[in-house]
Amino acid sequence: MAENYKMAKAGKAGISRRSVLLGGASLLAAASILPSRAFAAGPGTNPGKYKIDLGGYTGPELTDAPITIKVMRQEFSPEINAPIEAAYTAFKEAYPNITIEEERVPYGDLAKKVQLYVASGSAPDIMMGSTELASVYAAGEIAVPLNDYFSADFIQDIYPAMRDAATIDGKVMCLAWESNSCFVYFNRDIFKRAGVETPPEVTDVDGGWTADQLLDAMRAITEKLRKEGDQTTFGMASSRFGNRGPGSNYSQLEGMWVRMMGDPNAPKDSTLFKTFAGISEDGLTASGYLDTPEAIQGMKNYQAMFNEGLTPKGVVVDHYKSGAAAIDFSSMAFANTFRKSGAPFEWGVSPPIRGNIPFASSVADAPFIYSGSQYIPEAAALLAFLLNDTNRRAFYDVRGSMPSRKSLTDESPAYKTDPVAILCANVGERAFGSPKSVGWLDYVNAVNPAVKDIALGVDVEERLHSTAAQIDRLLAKYR
């Protein structure tokens, strides 16, 4: 199977990988056709099919020859690394001929490392990627389509937005590692001190504050605190996403201010729909999508937080967790951290804020299998083993994040009884993936600096128009 895949790509994959991932010349269309599955496995387990429970894997039995599978992923703290290391040990007990070599890199370096490896023509068999880059992996033939190595039931079990984001022309390019959809966290003590009503603590995604209500609450909090002489506590926490601070992560955080002003159910030729879409259907035009009247208003709302001193213009480490900010956006991991380690204040959660729609991003870390791997079935089997029910439960127990597969949340009592977990699952059901574009790296590399400039006070309308035009020029090479 692996040999068939590699032969289908011989002589053409290298240049397309480089050009797409590094933002270069024209693309090559995917050409390989993989053999059909031997059988269907269940969502998360297939006991008796192989020497060990390989989760949703449906490929051939693994080689008995001595081989080495290389894995690159982000570094975690020791307690989170532990269940992954334990999974490797269990895999090697079943397949002692397979050596696993792992490279761990700082989270912020992952995308760059993938780019460098792909450009070199030699890369680890499994690399941690992201659902937002699935179009890049597909167009550049960088990743192996996973449909023929994983059961349809396993893939269908992934929360819809993350599954859809990873699927290009029916091919699943990567598998979401965990769910990171964000909602509102608030510091109850700061609200009480300022005499401001807290956000609604409901599990209905449609029940959160509007953007205007959020801004009004932060204004009231800031005014009260400043009158008391408190110059260090803010309404909104400094962003901890990406490289931190404004303009750090459009995909997961700041893009919500724009896309919430749109509507996925509006007519496709309307500015409401285009605002939500963020880019044209072919993924090659940003003008008329990133800079609609609704998008401009959304970024004016974002800019107001900085112009009015409701949030810092620079980076404040652990701003919300330290108790110096009234509101932050985060995922289930925050709640689990507070519950395990404690928090220096009373906290609560509320649904994502709303424009025309409540908006939360479903961008997720997502491992993929490098198309240049010599051992594609074995890499797929190892990835499936890491993602089987037992190993995922062990990981989520220490990580504190929400599972990417619905069956694992459905089996957990917390997602039936704990309001925070219930809200998290509801947000996961309603979240949205990033706009799909083969030039998504070009897009975010252009829009992140624009967001930072907007935070620092430039004219919103002018900056969005110029950024959309810039993105159009960057994407022209993919036509």
NUDO-765770 format. One record per residue (C-alpha): x, y, z. Coordinates in pm, whole numbers, plus 50000, padded with zeros to 5 digits. Layout:
residues N
XYZ/...
This chain:
residues 479
500005000050000/502755024150092/504715014949780/501675020949557/501195055049713/504825065149666/504975052649306/501935073349218/503765104549336/507235097149203/508935125949029/506455153149119/505695154649492/508835172749601/508375204949409/504675207649493/505325202049863/507895229749869/505865254149661/502675250849860/503965249350215/506565276150159/504285298349951/505935292349613/504925284949256/502015266249100/500395235549251/500065200049135/496815181349177/496745149949387/496905119349166/497095087949380/494325062849438/494765041249746/493435005549782/490115001149962/489864991850332/490134955350422/487364958550681/485574984250893/486714990851248/484625007751513/484985043951626/487785037451870/488625000851908/489234969451705/490194941551949/491494910151785/492204925551448/495904931151514/498504922851778/497304952951979/494294976251979/495054999351689/491945020451733/490395030151401/493225016151187/492044994750892/495234989250694/497344957850650/499124940250934/502444956951002/505814946150875/507994922951081/511174938750941/513224962251161/512144997951087/512145031851256/509125055151272/509955091451340/507475114251514/507605151951561/505235169251801/505085197652051/506725195352390/504385191252686/505055191953058/506335158953202/502965147453333/501375152352989/504295136052807/503965105553033/500855089352877/502305093952528/505555077352635/503565049152794/501725043952466/505015041252279/506195014952525/503014994552479/503284997052100/506864984552105/505924954852322/503554943452048/505854953251760/509434950551893/510824953751541/509524989751521/511685016551680/510035049951757/512165081351748/510465112551877/511425149051833/509715174252060/509795211051976/508355242252140/504755246952032/505425279851855/508075263351636/505915235051503/504735251151179/508225263651095/509735229351160/507195213050929/508045238350658/511765232150693/511385194450690/509145194350384/511445218250200/514355194750270/512545165450111/513125144350422/510745146150715/509475125651011/506815099750928/504285116351162/504245153851224/501965174951438/500105198751212/496835217851229/493355213951084/493575249450945/496375238050708/494555208050559/494205225650223/497945231350217/498685194950299/496315183450024/497355206849744/501045201349807/500625163749844/502395167650177/500125144450375/498715109850310/494905108950281/493815089150585/490435075750470/491905042750354/493835036750676/491125046650924/487555034150944/484735056650829/483165052651173/486315065251347/486505095751120/482785102551156/483205102351535/485355133951523/483405165551604/481955179051278/483815212151249/487205196051310/486425167351075/485195190450801/488175213650842/490565184350792/488705171050488/489595183450139/487685169849840/486565140450051/490075131950172/490955134750541/494425150250562/494985150850939/493265139851261/492345164151539/494365156851854/492035174652099/489295200752098/490275236752171/487085256152100/486995287152319/484335304352523/484245332052784/485935328953124/485335356453379/486715366653715/483725368553946/485675388254209/486505416753969/482905419153848/481675420254206/484245446354303/483195468554012/479485463054074/478955449653722/476635420653638/478485389253526/477895372653186/475095346853165/476185313053302/474245290853065/475105260752849/473135272852546/475615285552287/473125312152177/472775325552531/475985345552563/476615382852549/476735402652229/479985420352142/478375453152248/477365439052586/480885426352643/482405460152558/479935478552780/480755455853074/484485461053026/483985498553006/482045498553333/484665476953505/487565498153381/485915530953480/485235518453832/488715503853883/490495534753753/488455556953983/489655535354270/493245541054158/493735505954018/495795510253700/496875473853654/493635454153638/491955452553295/488625442553151/490075418552890/493185397252938/496175400952712/496085373952443/498035342652528/497495327252183/500265322251929/503155345352009/500915364252256/499545399352240/497405415651969/497765401651619/499025368551755/496445343851626/493765353651376/492655317751316/491685308451670/491055341551842/490955374951666/489135363251354/486045357651570/485515395451589/485095395451210/483395362451137/480765366051412/479455396051220/478595373550925/476075345850872/476755311650714/473065308450626/472795341550439/472705342350055/476175334949918/476335367849728/475595388150042/478185406050252/476825387550554/477805354150404/481115366950269/482035381150608/481545347150767/483315328750483/486415350750508/487585340750161/486115331449824/484895296149762/487995287649561/490175300449845/491955326149630/490275359949694/490085379750018/488795413049883/485075415549943/485345389750223/487885402150476/486925438750425/483135439250411/481215465850605/480405439350867/484055428850894/485095465150935/482605469651218/483825437651383/487415449951383/486295483951510/484805465351808/488135447851854/490065480551825/487845497152085/489265474552356/492735488952294/491785524652214/489765527252536/492345510052756/490135480052824/492995456052748/496795460552729/498475468352397/501425446852497/501955412052637/501075403452997/501955367553085/499185347653259/497115379053275/493785362453351/495165333753558/496985358053787/493705375653868/494505408453689/491885406353412/488115403053427/487595382953106/489515358752888/488765334352606/489855298552662/488905262052631/488065233952874/491725231352977/491435263553183/488615249253393/490455216853458/493615235653552/491705257053801/490015226753951/493255207453992/495575235554100/493185261554231/492655297554117/493385329854307/489795341454249/486245329554197/485615322453830/482805313453594/482165306053228/479775319052964/479115310852597/481115327152314/480195363052238/477825370751953/477635393651655/475075380751408/476055346051528/477905332151829/481335323451696/483985299451822/486895285651621/487565248351600/491215250351490/492925219851639/496395205151653/496265175651418/498965150051337/499405139350977/501435113050796/504135126150565/503565114650208/507285108050168/507305082450448/508745048350362/506435031850615/502985046550565/500905017250703/503115014751010/502955052451067/499165051251030/498955022351276/501095040551533/498995071951495/495825051351533/497225035051846/497985068951999/494385078851922/492655047552049/490205050452337/492555039152611/495425061952516/493175091752454/491495087852793/494915087152960/496015118252770/492845138352835/492905129153204/496195147653254/495865173352977/492415184853083/491265192252729/488075180952561/488235150152338/488115155051964/485815124651929/482195125952036/482065090352167/484655099052432/482725129152556/479455109652547/480885082752774/482155107753031/479795116253319/481235151553334/479785159952993/476335151153125/476485167553468/479145195053475/477855228053329/481345238153213/481875205353029/478365206452883/478975241752753/482315230652612/480715201652423/477935224052295/480495249052169/482395220652003/479225210451818/478635246051696/482195258051631/483585266451286/486805257551109/489105282550943/488405293550585/489885268250345/492655280250119/495785265249974/497335298850058/496155299850419/499705305350543/499955335850318/496585347850447/497395345950818/500925359150768/499355390150614/496365394150843/498115389651179/500255421251138/497155439751019/495305430051337/498225442351546/498235475451359/494505478751419/495025472551790/497625500051790/495215524851634/495425525551253/492325532051044/490375499451039/488695503250701/491845513650521/493945486050680/491445458450601/491105469750239/494875470950192/495345437350364/492675420650152/494365434149838/497725421849966/496325387050025/494825386849674/498285393549533/499855366549748/497245341149643/497505349349272/500405324949236/498055295949314/495685303249026/
